């Protein structure tokens, strides 16, 4: 991951502008996943995997947003 995007990702989560825990769909999917694993807590390995997946999704969203902005500017 690009270090600047990783820093932005953590900044957004620290400022609670990117808050997965407040999303009811995310909460339900997390609850179901933990139930399937028969646990109430994420292991460090699962937490790391989830954090990495979230960072990848965030990076993709930022890149897509930038490309859409360029596309819209070119079409104007």
C-alpha positions in Angstrom: 0.0 0.0 0.0 1.2 3.5 -0.7 2.4 4.9 2.6 0.5 8.2 2.1 -2.8 6.4 1.5 -2.1 4.2 4.5 -1.5 7.3 6.6 -4.8 8.8 5.3 -6.7 5.6 6.0 -5.5 5.6 9.7 -6.2 9.3 10.0 -9.8 8.8 8.7 -10.4 5.9 11.1 -8.8 7.8 14.0 -11.0 10.8 13.3 -14.0 8.4 13.1 -14.9 9.6 9.6 -14.3 6.0 8.5 -16.2 4.0 11.1 -16.9 0.4 10.2 -18.3 -0.3 13.6 -21.2 2.1 13.2 -22.4 0.4 10.0 -25.2 -2.1 10.8 -24.5 -4.2 7.7 -20.8 -4.5 8.7 -21.8 -5.3 12.3 -24.2 -8.1 11.2 -21.6 -9.6 8.9 -18.9 -9.5 11.6 -21.3 -11.1 14.1 -22.1 -13.9 11.7 -18.4 -14.5 10.8 -17.4 -14.6 14.5 -20.3 -17.0 15.2 -19.1 -19.3 12.4 -15.6 -19.2 14.0 -17.3 -19.9 17.4 -15.5 -16.9 19.0 -16.4 -13.5 20.3 -13.1 -11.8 19.5 -10.9 -11.5 16.5 -7.5 -13.2 16.8 -4.5 -11.0 16.0 -4.2 -12.8 12.7 -7.8 -12.2 11.7 -7.6 -8.6 12.9 -4.6 -8.1 10.7 -6.3 -9.7 7.7 -9.4 -7.5 8.2 -7.3 -4.4 8.6 -5.4 -5.1 5.4 -8.6 -5.8 3.5 -10.1 -2.5 4.7 -6.9 -0.7 3.7 -7.0 -2.2 0.2 -10.7 -1.3 -0.2 -10.0 2.3 1.0 -7.1 2.6 -1.5 -9.2 1.3 -4.3 -12.0 3.8 -3.4 -9.5 6.7 -3.3 -8.1 5.8 -6.7 -11.5 5.3 -8.2 -12.6 8.7 -6.9 -9.6 10.4 -8.4 -10.1 8.7 -11.7 -13.8 9.7 -11.7 -12.8 13.3 -10.9 -10.4 13.3 -13.9 -13.0 11.7 -16.1 -15.6 14.3 -15.1 -13.1 17.1 -15.7 -12.2 15.8 -19.1 -15.9 15.5 -20.1 -16.7 19.1 -19.0 
